[in-house]
Amino acid sequence: MSSLGPLLVIILVFIIGIVWYFIHLIAQGFPSHYKDEQSFLSDQLKGLLGVDDIQRNSYRPSVEPIYISSIVDFIETSIKRLWLGQLLYMLLLLFLFFIVVGVFFIEHPFQFIFNTIVGAITVVLFSHLIILTTGKGLTRALISASFCREDCYSYMYSSGFAMLSLLLSLFLGMYVLMYFFNIAVWGGDLKQKEYENISILMIGYLMGLLLGGFIYREGLSLMSRSFKTATIGLIKSDVNLSIGNSNISQLTRLAYMVSQQAGNTLVNYIDTGLILVFLSCSVFKLFINSPEVLESENRNIFILGPIYLVSLGYLGSIICYLLKTICRDQQSPSFTAINVRWQVIIGALISFIILVTFPFNFLISKFTLKGNNSKEIDFSGKSSTHACWCYLLGLIFNIIHISLFEWYTSHGCSKVRNLGLATSDRIMSMNLIYSNYLGDLFSAIPNVLMLLLITMVYSINGFAGLLFAASGYISIYIIYGIIYQIGCNSSESYKLTCFVHFKSEIQGRVFAIYWEATNYMIYLKATNAGTLILISLGIIGSQLYQYSASLASLFTNLNGIIGIFIGFTIMFVCRGINIWAIINIAKTYFICQTSNDSEGKLNYFSDNRIIEFTKIKYSQSILHVFYNFSFLTLTLLLTGYIFGQQGTIALMIGSCISLLLIQYNALIKGTALENAKIYNEIEDNKKPSHFIMYVSGNTYACATEESNALPLVPYIIYTFCILVSCQNQFTSKDK
């Protein structure tokens, strides 16, 4: 098959993605420059406030539409004003990386750093656009809720689809552009050595995404999680988040809102983008060891195969978009749940149809992978049929995994309901003990299933099968990402309705979506975690093919044993540093105090101390990110310099083992802990009004879930990128 057709599909999808995103912005009035944005929002939000529903002991004159628009404006402004600091931190990190790593350990440092800069710019553009979309979407969702629940749900769905379209077009579009640019400029004779150099340069592009991720993803993530940890304790002690509560200062309440808006969608979407690019780089790195691939006329589309499959999946997801409200009964108690489940079913069917209709026709008929001396992992004669089976197994196991994770963290599970009872104020420490028990108990089956999947696909297609399975495992990521955005948007919109006392009818519509969608947000996180494990093992295979000794020597030689131990330990240390950072930053907050002099005033939002407060806390977060980044970089370079390539491959294996043990365990116990208190309080009718915030169980869920599970995505990918990029220097140490 000619590679022109798939390449045109890829280009077409990237164009559609960019256009779709900006059409969404135009349709919602985002790019319009209103003379007074606050007045515009005030006009739109009139009628949503219910004066008759306001508790009389908490009413203030400032409960007006202009007041709401001021809140939303400051939430967005507090994050947007960080741009200068983020830019300076980005330049500093790029400079330090070039001096410490690029000059001394990478074979073509200037070419590598050029690709790194392009990746960093990509993250900057994506992050600022997503912050704009989520900030404005907070009020747009509430405006749509004034009509009906279906309109509110449809808006949240459309917003998520637009942001994922941007993610696909920017992250993968720039990858394809840099791939052909590197081939045209530095390709040379396009032999195996040249392709190996280009694969390192493409990892340089991924490195730029990671460095940008440390600034935007990790910086905002640490800041928001420490905000959440610091504010939630006081809010829990008084439960009422409304403006008339004099026990909670305005700064405390606004910091709580900022933490939610900054730390959810952006973090997980960047993780998904990093994993997609990591998959593409891993396929490139593995198949430069195949003579048939390098000699084929279709080698480019073969190497870009994961992006082609993702592009086909995006076209199929447009069908899901058209069927986003397959259940239109707004009075149905499970309106959101029915639509979400149908979305997953339709997305899986579309992915299967794509597999049958386009049975990996971009592959050559048969290919062989050959290593230097690692004969035990060589194979030959594998065809596209084997790849299809691996892709299908990845898709099937993903559906099984997300179903298990949903059950293990839902109110339908009796043990999760018991966890909710353990989060009472009198025995708060019991929730940590019980959540650890649930994490250890429920993570066993997902881990066993993942090991079974790894064994099956490896027996079918070797290390290449792991990457084909990863493509199937993440094939429905667009649907999962949309569901995650629905959960985030409904959660933050509902908190805003509690903040300023919207009509109970509006609150009820938003809460009905939040109540159901929050349980399905785990789909995206679980898919990212599982895909990361498969890709990590696949790229280990690419390194083994270029390793000059046998695989068994990694487990018998001293260098290999030490490398495995370092790799196993390093992920736990990164997790520990993140938890320590959150606790350390949260303790320095002086926001849990009353502010009687500011309550009830109409103009106190003009005080810039809230914006300056956010800047200071962001700088403290970046400092702790630098601690983790420095520790990880120095440890990896020293390990490679001392123990050579044998030690680095063993380190990768040790990191995968710890990744398998940490990710699922932390994801289950954190999500169950966060959901249990909400579900039990609502289900048992313990609280009479939607004005009450159900946040008691979230205090430790923040540190348990996000600090354990989410930060491993950039750190594990960064570990592999450093070791692969510097492999030539490490190989010389072996010699």
Sequence and secondary structure as in RCSB ss.txt:
>XXXX:A:sequence
MSSLGPLLVIILVFIIGIVWYFIHLIAQGFPSHYKDEQSFLSDQLKGLLGVDDIQRNSYRPSVEPIYISSIVDFI
ETSIKRLWLGQLLYMLLLLFLFFIVVGVFFIEHPFQFIFNTIVGAITVVLFSHLIILTTGKGLTRALISASFCRE
DCYSYMYSSGFAMLSLLLSLFLGMYVLMYFFNIAVWGGDLKQKEYENISILMIGYLMGLLLGGFIYREGLSLMSR
SFKTATIGLIKSDVNLSIGNSNISQLTRLAYMVSQQAGNTLVNYIDTGLILVFLSCSVFKLFINSPEVLESENRN
IFILGPIYLVSLGYLGSIICYLLKTICRDQQSPSFTAINVRWQVIIGALISFIILVTFPFNFLISKFTLKGNNSK
EIDFSGKSSTHACWCYLLGLIFNIIHISLFEWYTSHGCSKVRNLGLATSDRIMSMNLIYSNYLGDLFSAIPNVLM
LLLITMVYSINGFAGLLFAASGYISIYIIYGIIYQIGCNSSESYKLTCFVHFKSEIQGRVFAIYWEATNYMIYLK
ATNAGTLILISLGIIGSQLYQYSASLASLFTNLNGIIGIFIGFTIMFVCRGINIWAIINIAKTYFICQTSNDSEG
KLNYFSDNRIIEFTKIKYSQSILHVFYNFSFLTLTLLLTGYIFGQQGTIALMIGSCISLLLIQYNALIKGTALEN
AKIYNEIEDNKKPSHFIMYVSGNTYACATEESNALPLVPYIIYTFCILVSCQNQFTSKDK
>XXXX:A:secstr
  SHHHHHHHHHHHHHHHHHHHHHHHHTT S   S HHHHHHHHHTT B GGGS GGG  TT SHHHHHHHHHHH
HHHHHTTHHHHHHHHHHHHHHHIIIIIHHH SSHHHHHHHHHHHHHHHHHHHHHHHHHHHHHHHHHHHHHTT HH
HHHHHHHHHHHHHHHHHIIIIIHHHHHHHHHHHHHH TT  HHHHHHHHHHHHHHHHHHHHHHIIIIIHHHHHHH
HHHHHHHHHHHHH B STT TTS HHHHHHHHHHHHHHSHHHHHHHHHHHHHHHHHHHHHHHTT HHHHHSTTHH
HHHTHHHHHHHHHHHHHHHHHHTTTS   TT TTHHHHHHHHHHHHHHHHHHHHHHHSSSTTS SEEEE  SS G
GG EEEEEHHHHHHHHHHHHHHHHHHHHHHHHHTSTTSHHHHHHHHTTSGGGTHHHHHHHHHHHHHHTHHHHHHH
HHHHHHHHHHHHHHHHHHHHHHHTTTHHHHHHHHHHHHHHHHHHHHHHHHTB HHHHHHHHHHHHHHGGGTHHHH
HHHHHHHHHHHHHHHHHHHHT SS GGGGGTSHHHHHHHHHHHHHHHHHHHHHHHHHHHHHHT   SS  TTTTT
 SSGGG THHHHHHHHHHHHHHHHHHHHHHHHHHHHHHHHHHHHHHHHHHHHHHHHHHHHHHHHHHHHHHHHHHH
HHHHHHHHTT    TTB   TTHHHHIIIIIHHTTTHHHHHHHHHHHHHHTHHHHHHHH 
